[in-house]
């Protein structure tokens, strides 16, 4: 699929992409007219927004852009939505449902352990060569539930690790840490964090190549005070010398935690290929060696250099600020001007690296690099470094190309590779992070997760990619496809949901560094104009003789004698074999199995809001209840958007009977997802999301998106479920990959520790080690088909439909399941909630040796069992945890620098 950019949404501005029925997305000019938003409760007559800033018609917020006399630029966001529970309070019906579900999935005091280990995503490592995603469920950061949205602010400074002095690698990252250690006005070292925790807030910061971002959120009534405390870090930070050594250890701990990450290791190796003197080759993380030990040996005063760096680069004219709160724009402007006018302006020119073009135009780039990964995975990454594409944001040529490269339907690269059982996943494009896109270059990469067989034929895999690219170059840009992407994204943009304020302001303050005022909200989302010349120029650069090949595999161990300096990655480098180099240099043939995608039939065109056929309810109500299943339903009369959320849980007692059954169930869900990948891909790109999850007691099927074509997708999934079959080669491919997935879970200390803890607590739990042994001893296709027949024979289907469907339509969904699958009712109820062991009233210690000798990180879990409690006791425990968080963080992270 196309690589996801940092933006959370997508949209288009083309009038030609208007839908056929319902309320269409207006043309760009019409959107500009409503940019300020309609009048809101609490807003004064003079409190109008900036009409030049283009926004979605679904966005209830008001915006105002100001520039202070010190050069700092700010976007003020007045958000009165959600104050009375109406008008789009930032969470749609399906968002509320998913959030409740995610929070319910967290381990509570009873520690039910719901959700198997392999279902939980590993968001710490966002890499395209992950183990097959079908096993991995999201493991999101737990969000705060509140009747009122938080106020939030974010500040982006136009400086990053590219500006690190050569003799002090990681200084920009180190400064990002140090500025938070108190200020002249508020000198307490951990005072800001303590203030935020006390008032339900949070904060974070990140250093990229050319930008550094700080953000926080807090309860609205404390926003003015928090803003003043936060601003002091950019006005007069203390940065006391006594804190330097301790905070260096914190930076070092961060680096040590990142070392086992294959994605970070790949980036560092890739950066080392840049020309000497280019900042891409710098060690941006920093550690104790670069920030403490080596400077002392060279008699460099790190503390003075740190203060010099702050004075030179933390200057108002490089800063963009975004603030959002339930205040009038006039109030926000008064606060920002009063507080941030004191940020100093040093009068120095902004850091500029745009003259350092073509950093990877070197003989070392167009070669094959074999790498030994930390995890058991075969992964191929093909990369090109092209001129910076940021200036073409209105056309987004790399996004157009990635849409085609990452396509998974008939005629795509991945479709061909899947037929050969050579690949499990493919991602293509540019992530828009500083590593992938900056003022010196842009990266276009294609990452493919290979099977064992695909690894053996990886040069042929590369050849298929080059054949597809040659086809695109031969045919040239296609206006039909460009406008189809616009149409899909126009639908999503028009009805976009409001995001969490802290995430929103973080994204916008960075956009303010990149785009003109009118495009602050849209520059990273919309495809504004079709320009075949710009697209052709980018396409023409993606040639075989300009490509870098990176091959990760455990099979490379023993033949990789080179070692990357900072992460210790073992690798080797070799020329492309003459046979392949000559073939790619010539006029090689196109592959007839590779072709452009057909017209997408899943794009929504009817956005009519349906009339209710039953009384309105505050919560979902059960409208069907039979021995074979039940259905819960709620019509959306609050958000009034043409979207819906469907969830079905097919419960079976067979799954938990043995480790072998759990493995067969994992295989079944992943092969079912594999079978669906091609026929359902058009729905996926048309913003109809679906997910199959191997739950503890059954298969969970989740769908959401525009309701117009959602029933077609549900029918497709049920049909594939009813007619499930697989080839021996596909079964073997997934069995091998599942073994690697279980292994990769076991080598992570936190995952292993949790598995052992739940094994102790739960009466009947099969461990990941038992599942690893079960898949290793060998299972057959016949075993799988016997299991699936038994699974489908007796089921209980529980469903939830919420959104823009009538109750009559919703009942049809459950009826389709029962009629198509023809299952019998369960002989007995399935216990869908766990009971746990009651621990004796004494201390218990369980020590577990990590299975990854190369990972120096440890993990400690302290588990207190409280037993059954009433709602009041649960609320008190939540309050206690909130009260403990900041002092624990202060002691463990700030003072002891333990991670």
ZAMARGU-4260 file (C-alpha; in steps of 0.2 Angstrom, whole numbers, plus 5000, padded with zeros to 4 digits):
<rodrens>
0) 5000/5000/5000 | 5005/5018/4998 | 5017/5024/5013 | 5007/5034/5026 | 5013/5052/5027
5) 5013/5061/5043 | 4996/5069/5040 | 4981/5061/5047 | 4969/5065/5034 | 4968/5067/5015
10) 4957/5077/5003 | 4956/5086/4987 | 4951/5103/4980 | 4945/5098/4963 | 4927/5103/4958
15) 4927/5089/4946 | 4928/5076/4960 | 4911/5081/4967 | 4900/5066/4972 | 4884/5063/4963
20) 4872/5063/4977 | 4870/5070/4995 | 4880/5085/5000 | 4896/5086/4989 | 4913/5093/4994
25) 4912/5111/4987 | 4926/5118/4976 | 4941/5126/4983 | 4934/5144/4982 | 4918/5139/4991
30) 4928/5131/5005 | 4938/5147/5007 | 4922/5157/5010 | 4918/5146/5025 | 4936/5146/5032
35) 4932/5157/5047 | 4918/5145/5053 | 4900/5150/5058 | 4896/5159/5074 | 4899/5149/5090
40) 4892/5151/5108 | 4904/5162/5117 | 4912/5171/5102 | 4910/5190/5100 | 4904/5199/5085
45) 4922/5205/5082 | 4930/5188/5085 | 4930/5183/5067 | 4943/5171/5059 | 4955/5172/5045
50) 4945/5170/5028 | 4961/5166/5019 | 4964/5150/5028 | 4956/5136/5019 | 4948/5122/5029
55) 4935/5108/5028 | 4917/5112/5029 | 4916/5099/5043 | 4928/5109/5054 | 4919/5120/5067
60) 4935/5129/5073 | 4939/5147/5070 | 4957/5152/5064 | 4967/5168/5065 | 4985/5170/5059
65) 4996/5183/5068 | 5014/5189/5067 | 5023/5196/5083 | 5035/5210/5082 | 5049/5198/5087
70) 5046/5188/5071 | 5037/5173/5079 | 5022/5167/5069 | 5006/5160/5077 | 4990/5152/5072
75) 4976/5154/5085 | 4962/5141/5085 | 4946/5145/5094 | 4936/5129/5097 | 4919/5130/5105
80) 4913/5114/5097 | 4908/5100/5109 | 4904/5113/5123 | 4885/5107/5123 | 4888/5090/5116
85) 4883/5095/5098 | 4892/5102/5083 | 4906/5089/5082 | 4915/5087/5098 | 4930/5079/5090
90) 4925/5061/5091 | 4913/5052/5080 | 4902/5038/5085 | 4914/5025/5079 | 4929/5034/5087
95) 4920/5034/5104 | 4916/5015/5101 | 4934/5011/5096 | 4941/5022/5111 | 4930/5012/5123
100) 4936/4996/5116 | 4954/5001/5116 | 4953/5006/5134 | 4943/4990/5139 | 4957/4981/5131
105) 4970/4988/5143 | 4974/4977/5158 | 4963/4983/5172 | 4964/4978/5190 | 4957/4961/5186
110) 4970/4959/5172 | 4959/4949/5161 | 4972/4949/5148 | 4960/4951/5134 | 4968/4950/5117
115) 4983/4939/5112 | 5001/4945/5112 | 5003/4943/5094 | 4987/4954/5091 | 4995/4969/5099
120) 5004/4980/5088 | 5022/4986/5091 | 5020/5004/5088 | 5038/5007/5095 | 5045/5001/5078
125) 5035/5009/5064 | 5044/5000/5049 | 5037/4993/5033 | 5046/4976/5035 | 5036/4972/5050
130) 5029/4954/5053 | 5013/4952/5044 | 5001/4965/5050 | 4986/4954/5051 | 4993/4947/5067
135) 4996/4964/5075 | 4982/4974/5082 | 4984/4992/5087 | 4992/4996/5104 | 4988/5014/5105
140) 4992/5026/5118 | 4978/5027/5131 | 4968/5043/5128 | 4961/5053/5142 | 4942/5053/5142
145) 4934/5070/5146 | 4918/5079/5144 | 4928/5093/5137 | 4942/5094/5125 | 4959/5098/5131
150) 4968/5115/5127 | 4984/5112/5117 | 4999/5121/5110 | 5014/5116/5099 | 5029/5126/5094
155) 5040/5122/5079 | 5058/5129/5078 | 5066/5128/5061 | 5082/5120/5067 | 5086/5101/5070
160) 5100/5089/5070 | 5107/5095/5053 | 5114/5110/5063 | 5123/5099/5076 | 5142/5104/5077
165) 5153/5091/5070 | 5162/5088/5086 | 5146/5087/5096 | 5134/5074/5088 | 5117/5074/5095
170) 5117/5092/5103 | 5101/5098/5095 | 5092/5082/5103 | 5101/5086/5119 | 5095/5104/5120
175) 5077/5098/5117 | 5079/5089/5133 | 5088/5102/5143 | 5077/5117/5140 | 5063/5108/5150
180) 5074/5108/5166 | 5066/5123/5174 | 5066/5142/5169 | 5071/5158/5178 | 5053/5162/5181
185) 5048/5144/5186 | 5065/5136/5192 | 5058/5119/5199 | 5067/5106/5188 | 5052/5096/5185
190) 5039/5109/5189 | 5031/5110/5172 | 5028/5091/5171 | 5021/5091/5189 | 5009/5106/5184
195) 5003/5096/5169 | 5000/5080/5178 | 4991/5089/5192 | 4979/5096/5179 | 4977/5081/5167
200) 4989/5086/5154 | 5004/5079/5145 | 5019/5085/5135 | 5032/5079/5122 | 5045/5085/5111
205) 5055/5078/5096 | 5070/5083/5085 | 5070/5080/5067 | 5083/5084/5054 | 5078/5103/5051
210) 5064/5105/5064 | 5061/5103/5083 | 5044/5102/5089 | 5037/5104/5107 | 5019/5101/5112
215) 5008/5100/5127 | 4989/5099/5132 | 4980/5103/5148 | 4963/5106/5155 | 4956/5122/5147
220) 4955/5132/5164 | 4973/5130/5167 | 4979/5134/5149 | 4984/5152/5151 | 4995/5147/5166
225) 5003/5132/5157 | 5006/5142/5142 | 5016/5155/5152 | 5026/5141/5161 | 5030/5132/5144
230) 5035/5148/5135 | 5048/5152/5148 | 5058/5137/5140 | 5060/5148/5125 | 5062/5164/5134
235) 5074/5160/5149 | 5078/5142/5152 | 5089/5138/5167 | 5099/5124/5159 | 5109/5122/5175
240) 5126/5114/5173 | 5122/5102/5187 | 5108/5094/5177 | 5119/5091/5161 | 5127/5074/5166
245) 5110/5068/5172 | 5101/5073/5156 | 5115/5066/5145 | 5112/5049/5153 | 5093/5051/5149
250) 5098/5054/5131 | 5109/5039/5131 | 5095/5029/5138 | 5084/5034/5124 | 5098/5029/5112
255) 5100/5012/5120 | 5081/5009/5119 | 5082/5013/5100 | 5097/5002/5097 | 5087/4986/5094
260) 5075/4994/5082 | 5078/4988/5064 | 5070/5004/5057 | 5082/5015/5066 | 5097/5004/5061
265) 5092/5005/5043 | 5091/5024/5043 | 5108/5026/5052 | 5116/5015/5039 | 5107/5023/5025
270) 5113/5040/5031 | 5131/5035/5032 | 5130/5033/5013 | 5129/5052/5010 | 5143/5062/5004
275) 5156/5067/5017 | 5151/5084/5025 | 5133/5081/5022 | 5123/5082/5038 | 5113/5067/5034
280) 5129/5056/5039 | 5128/5064/5057 | 5124/5054/5072 | 5108/5064/5076 | 5103/5054/5092
285) 5118/5058/5103 | 5124/5047/5118 | 5135/5048/5133 | 5150/5045/5122 | 5147/5060/5110
290) 5140/5072/5123 | 5150/5068/5138 | 5166/5057/5137 | 5173/5063/5120 | 5170/5081/5124
295) 5180/5080/5140 | 5194/5071/5131 | 5195/5085/5119 | 5192/5098/5132 | 5176/5104/5124
300) 5164/5112/5136 | 5147/5104/5132 | 5138/5116/5144 | 5144/5132/5136 | 5141/5125/5118
305) 5123/5120/5123 | 5120/5138/5129 | 5128/5144/5113 | 5117/5133/5102 | 5101/5139/5111
310) 5106/5157/5109 | 5110/5154/5090 | 5095/5144/5085 | 5081/5145/5098 | 5076/5162/5090
315) 5058/5169/5088 | 5060/5172/5069 | 5062/5153/5066 | 5047/5149/5077 | 5029/5144/5072
320) 5016/5142/5086 | 4999/5134/5086 | 4987/5136/5101 | 4970/5129/5102 | 4957/5131/5116
325) 4939/5135/5120 | 4942/5154/5120 | 4938/5168/5109 | 4951/5172/5096 | 4954/5189/5104
330) 4957/5181/5120 | 4970/5169/5113 | 4978/5183/5103 | 4980/5193/5119 | 4988/5179/5128
335) 5000/5174/5114 | 5006/5192/5112 | 5008/5195/5130 | 5018/5179/5133 | 5028/5176/5118
340) 5033/5193/5113 | 5047/5190/5126 | 5055/5176/5115 | 5072/5183/5109 | 5076/5187/5091
345) 5095/5186/5088 | 5093/5193/5070 | 5103/5179/5063 | 5098/5171/5046 | 5088/5154/5047
350) 5099/5138/5045 | 5099/5134/5027 | 5105/5117/5019 | 5097/5119/5002 | 5113/5121/4993
355) 5119/5103/4998 | 5110/5094/4984 | 5112/5076/4978 | 5120/5070/4994 | 5118/5052/4988
360) 5125/5054/4970 | 5140/5043/4975 | 5147/5026/4968 | 5143/5018/4985 | 5124/5021/4983
365) 5119/5011/4968 | 5124/4994/4976 | 5117/4980/4986 | 5118/4981/5005 | 5115/4965/5015
370) 5110/4968/5033 | 5108/4957/5048 | 5092/4962/5057 | 5088/4961/5075 | 5071/4952/5071
375) 5068/4937/5061 | 5062/4945/5045 | 5067/4945/5026 | 5064/4962/5020 | 5070/4971/5004
380) 5070/4990/5002 | 5073/4999/4986 | 5077/5017/4988 | 5080/5032/4976 | 5086/5050/4982
385) 5078/5063/4971 | 5079/5082/4972 | 5068/5090/4986 | 5050/5088/4981 | 5042/5100/4995
390) 5040/5114/4982 | 5028/5102/4972 | 5016/5100/4987 | 5001/5106/4976 | 5004/5091/4964
395) 5012/5078/4976 | 5020/5068/4962 | 5028/5055/4974 | 5011/5052/4982 | 5003/5049/4965
400) 5017/5037/4961 | 5016/5028/4978 | 4998/5026/4976 | 5001/5015/4960 | 5017/5006/4967
405) 5008/5002/4983 | 4992/4996/4975 | 4987/4979/4980 | 4973/4975/4967 | 4974/4965/4951
410) 4989/4970/4940 | 5000/4977/4955 | 5017/4972/4960 | 5011/4964/4976 | 4997/4954/4968
415) 5010/4946/4957 | 5022/4943/4971 | 5008/4935/4982 | 5003/4923/4968 | 5021/4917/4968
420) 5021/4917/4987 | 5036/4928/4987 | 5030/4943/4997 | 5018/4947/5012 | 5017/4966/5011
425) 5023/4980/5001 | 5024/4999/5006 | 5030/5013/4994 | 5032/5031/4995 | 5039/5045/5006
430) 5034/5047/5024 | 5037/5066/5024 | 5048/5064/5040 | 5064/5074/5040 | 5074/5058/5035
435) 5063/5056/5020 | 5060/5074/5015 | 5071/5089/5018 | 5078/5104/5009 | 5093/5093/5002
440) 5084/5078/4995 | 5068/5067/4995 | 5068/5049/4997 | 5056/5037/4987 | 5057/5020/4994
445) 5048/5003/4991 | 5049/4991/5006 | 5044/4973/5003 | 5042/4960/5017 | 5048/4944/5009
450) 5044/4925/5012 | 5058/4913/5012 | 5055/4909/4994 | 5055/4928/4990 | 5072/4930/4999
455) 5079/4916/4988 | 5073/4926/4972 | 5075/4944/4978 | 5084/4949/4962 | 5068/4943/4952
460) 5058/4953/4965 | 5068/4969/4961 | 5066/4965/4942 | 5046/4965/4944 | 5048/4982/4953
465) 5058/4989/4939 | 5046/4982/4926 | 5032/4991/4934 | 5041/5007/4935 | 5046/5006/4917
470) 5027/5003/4913 | 5023/5019/4922 | 5036/5029/4913 | 5031/5022/4896 | 5012/5026/4899
475) 5015/5042/4907 | 5004/5050/4921 | 4986/5046/4920 | 4973/5060/4923 | 4960/5047/4927
480) 4970/5039/4941 | 4975/5056/4948 | 4957/5062/4948 | 4951/5046/4956 | 4963/5049/4970
485) 4957/5067/4972 | 4939/5060/4972 | 4942/5048/4986 | 4952/5061/4996 | 4939/5075/4993
490) 4925/5064/5001 | 4936/5061/5016 | 4941/5079/5017 | 4924/5085/5016 | 4918/5074/5031
495) 4934/5073/5040 | 4933/5070/5059 | 4941/5081/5072 | 4958/5075/5079 | 4965/5076/5096
500) 4970/5094/5099 | 4988/5090/5104 | 4990/5080/5088 | 4982/5093/5078 | 4992/5108/5084
505) 5008/5097/5082 | 5004/5094/5064 | 4999/5112/5060 | 5014/5121/5068 | 5025/5111/5057
510) 5014/5114/5042 | 5017/5133/5045 | 5036/5130/5042 | 5032/5122/5025 | 5017/5130/5017
515) 5009/5148/5014 | 4995/5154/5025 | 4980/5148/5015 | 4987/5130/5015 | 4992/5128/5033
520) 4977/5116/5036 | 4978/5108/5018 | 4996/5108/5012 | 5000/5091/5018 | 4983/5083/5013
525) 4976/5089/4997 | 4981/5085/4979 | 4977/5102/4972 | 4982/5101/4953 | 4986/5088/4940
530) 5003/5092/4932 | 5009/5078/4921 | 5026/5087/4918 | 5030/5087/4937 | 5025/5069/4939
535) 5035/5064/4924 | 5050/5073/4930 | 5049/5063/4946 | 5045/5046/4938 | 5060/5048/4926
540) 5072/5048/4941 | 5066/5031/4947 | 5078/5021/4936 | 5088/5005/4940 | 5105/5013/4939
545) 5100/5026/4953 | 5093/5013/4965 | 5100/5008/4982 | 5096/4990/4987 | 5095/4985/5006
550) 5092/4967/5010 | 5088/4962/5028 | 5089/4944/5032 | 5095/4932/5047 | 5103/4922/5033
555) 5115/4936/5030 | 5123/4932/5047 | 5141/4927/5045 | 5144/4935/5028 | 5142/4953/5034
560) 5159/4959/5041 | 5156/4977/5041 | 5149/4986/5056 | 5140/5003/5056 | 5148/5014/5069
565) 5134/5019/5081 | 5121/5006/5081 | 5133/4992/5077 | 5123/4985/5063 | 5132/4971/5053
570) 5131/4973/5035 | 5141/4970/5018 | 5141/4979/5002 | 5142/4972/4984 | 5140/4977/4966
575) 5124/4973/4957 | 5128/4957/4948 | 5133/4960/4930 | 5119/4949/4923 | 5106/4960/4931
580) 5115/4977/4929 | 5116/4973/4910 | 5098/4968/4909 | 5092/4984/4918 | 5103/4995/4908
585) 5095/4989/4891 | 5077/4989/4885 | 5070/4975/4895 | 5053/4969/4892 | 5038/4973/4902
590) 5028/4960/4911 | 5011/4957/4904 | 5004/4953/4922 | 5008/4970/4927 | 4995/4984/4923
595) 4986/4999/4929 | 4972/4997/4941 | 4954/4998/4934 | 4941/5010/4939 | 4936/5009/4958
600) 4919/5003/4961 | 4919/5006/4980 | 4920/5025/4979 | 4905/5033/4988 | 4893/5044/4978
605) 4878/5044/4989 | 4880/5055/5005 | 4861/5056/5010 | 4858/5056/5028 | 4845/5042/5032
610) 4829/5045/5041 | 4827/5035/5058 | 4815/5020/5058 | 4815/5018/5077 | 4816/5029/5092
615) 4832/5038/5096 | 4843/5031/5110 | 4858/5038/5120 | 4866/5021/5119 | 4866/5006/5107
620) 4851/4995/5110 | 4849/4976/5106 | 4836/4974/5092 | 4839/4956/5088 | 4842/4942/5101
625) 4842/4924/5095 | 4851/4908/5099 | 4862/4910/5085 | 4866/4929/5088 | 4862/4946/5093
630) 4863/4963/5086 | 4865/4980/5095 | 4861/4996/5085 | 4862/5015/5087 | 4857/5027/5073
635) 4868/5043/5072 | 4858/5058/5075 | 4872/5068/5083 | 4887/5069/5071 | 4876/5069/5056
640) 4889/5062/5044 | 4886/5049/5030 | 4897/5036/5039 | 4895/5020/5049 | 4904/5008/5060
645) 4900/4989/5059 | 4907/4976/5071 | 4904/4957/5072 | 4911/4945/5084 | 4910/4927/5079
650) 4912/4917/5095 | 4918/4899/5096 | 4924/4888/5110 | 4936/4878/5099 | 4949/4892/5099
655) 4955/4890/5117 | 4955/4871/5117 | 4974/4869/5114 | 4990/4878/5108 | 4988/4870/5091
660) 4970/4877/5089 | 4976/4894/5093 | 4990/4893/5080 | 4977/4886/5067 | 4966/4901/5072
665) 4980/4913/5069 | 4984/4905/5052 | 4966/4905/5047 | 4963/4923/5051 | 4979/4928/5042
670) 4976/4917/5026 | 4958/4924/5026 | 4965/4942/5026 | 4977/4936/5012 | 4963/4930/5002
675) 4954/4947/5004 | 4969/4958/5001 | 4966/4959/4982 | 4947/4959/4980 | 4945/4971/4995
680) 4959/4983/4991 | 4949/4995/4981 | 4937/4997/4996 | 4952/5000/5007 | 4959/5014/4996
685) 4941/5021/4995 | 4942/5025/5014 | 4932/5009/5018 | 4942/5002/5032 | 4941/4984/5038
690) 4951/4974/5050 | 4951/4955/5055 | 4957/4951/5072 | 4960/4934/5080 | 4952/4937/5097
695) 4953/4926/5112 | 4936/4918/5109 | 4932/4922/5091 | 4935/4931/5075 | 4932/4950/5076
700) 4927/4959/5060 | 4927/4978/5060 | 4922/4990/5046 | 4920/5008/5045 | 4918/5022/5032
705) 4906/5030/5021 | 4890/5019/5023 | 4885/5020/5004 | 4897/5005/4999 | 4900/4998/5016
710) 4887/4984/5014 | 4896/4978/4998 | 4912/4976/5008 | 4904/4967/5022 | 4896/4954/5010
715) 4913/4952/5001 | 4921/4947/5018 | 4907/4935/5023 | 4908/4927/5006 | 4926/4924/5008
720) 4924/4917/5025 | 4910/4905/5019 | 4921/4899/5004 | 4937/4899/5013 | 4951/4888/5005
725) 4970/4889/5003 | 4984/4882/4993 | 4998/4872/5001 | 5011/4885/4996 | 5001/4899/5004
730) 4999/4888/5020 | 5017/4885/5021 | 5022/4903/5018 | 5011/4909/5033 | 5016/4895/5044
735) 5034/4900/5042 | 5030/4918/5044 | 5020/4914/5060 | 5035/4905/5067 | 5045/4921/5065
740) 5031/4932/5072 | 5031/4922/5088 | 5050/4922/5089 | 5050/4941/5087 | 5037/4943/5101
745) 5048/4932/5113 | 5064/4942/5110 | 5056/4958/5117 | 5058/4959/5136 | 5041/4968/5138
750) 5031/4956/5128 | 5040/4941/5135 | 5037/4948/5153 | 5018/4951/5150 | 5016/4934/5143
755) 5024/4926/5158 | 5014/4937/5170 | 4997/4932/5162 | 5002/4914/5162 | 5004/4915/5181
760) 4987/4925/5183 | 4976/4916/5171 | 4968/4899/5175 | 4970/4893/5157 | 4982/4902/5146
765) 4993/4895/5132 | 5009/4904/5131 | 5018/4911/5116 | 5031/4898/5119 | 5019/4884/5118
770) 5012/4891/5102 | 5029/4893/5095 | 5032/4875/5098 | 5015/4870/5091 | 5019/4879/5074
775) 5037/4872/5074 | 5032/4854/5076 | 5022/4855/5059 | 5004/4857/5055 | 4996/4853/5038
780) 4983/4861/5027 | 4971/4846/5031 | 4973/4851/5050 | 4968/4869/5045 | 4953/4864/5035
785) 4947/4852/5048 | 4948/4866/5061 | 4940/4879/5050 | 4925/4867/5046 | 4923/4864/5065
790) 4924/4883/5069 | 4911/4888/5056 | 4899/4873/5061 | 4894/4881/5078 | 4895/4900/5081
795) 4887/4914/5090 | 4887/4930/5081 | 4886/4946/5091 | 4885/4962/5081 | 4885/4981/5083
800) 4880/4994/5069 | 4881/5012/5073 | 4880/5027/5061 | 4870/5031/5045 | 4860/5015/5044
805) 4842/5011/5048 | 4838/4997/5060 | 4830/4987/5046 | 4847/4988/5035 | 4857/4983/5051
810) 4846/4967/5054 | 4850/4962/5036 | 4869/4962/5040 | 4866/4949/5054 | 4854/4939/5043
815) 4868/4938/5029 | 4880/4931/5042 | 4868/4917/5048 | 4861/4913/5030 | 4878/4913/5021
820) 4888/4903/5035 | 4873/4892/5040 | 4880/4888/5057 | 4872/4880/5071 | 4870/4888/5089
825) 4883/4884/5102 | 4879/4870/5114 | 4884/4881/5129 | 4889/4899/5132 | 4907/4904/5129
830) 4915/4912/5144 | 4921/4928/5136 | 4928/4936/5152 | 4943/4928/5161 | 4944/4924/5179
835) 4962/4926/5187 | 4971/4918/5201 | 4969/4926/5218 | 4987/4929/5223 | 4991/4925/5241
840) 4994/4940/5253 | 5013/4940/5252 | 5027/4946/5240 | 5031/4936/5225 | 5046/4938/5213
845) 5047/4930/5196 | 5063/4933/5186 | 5064/4929/5168 | 5079/4929/5157 | 5078/4939/5141
850) 5079/4928/5125 | 5088/4942/5115 | 5106/4942/5121 | 5110/4958/5110 | 5097/4968/5119
855) 5104/4977/5134 | 5087/4984/5140 | 5077/4976/5155 | 5059/4977/5159 | 5051/4977/5177
860) 5033/4975/5180 | 5026/4978/5198 | 5008/4970/5199 | 4996/4974/5213 | 4980/4964/5213
865) 4965/4973/5221 | 4951/4960/5218 | 4934/4965/5213 | 4930/4983/5216 | 4915/4995/5214
870) 4915/5009/5202 | 4920/5022/5215 | 4935/5011/5220 | 4941/5010/5202 | 4940/5029/5200
875) 4950/5031/5216 | 4963/5019/5209 | 4964/5029/5193 | 4966/5045/5202 | 4980/5037/5212
880) 4989/5031/5197 | 4988/5049/5189 | 4995/5056/5206 | 5009/5043/5205 | 5014/5046/5187
885) 5024/5062/5188 | 5034/5058/5204 | 5039/5041/5197 | 5044/5049/5181 | 5054/5062/5190
890) 5063/5049/5200 | 5066/5035/5187 | 5069/5046/5172 | 5075/5063/5177 | 5085/5059/5193
895) 5090/5041/5190 | 5090/5042/5171 | 5084/5024/5169 | 5075/5026/5153
</rodrens>
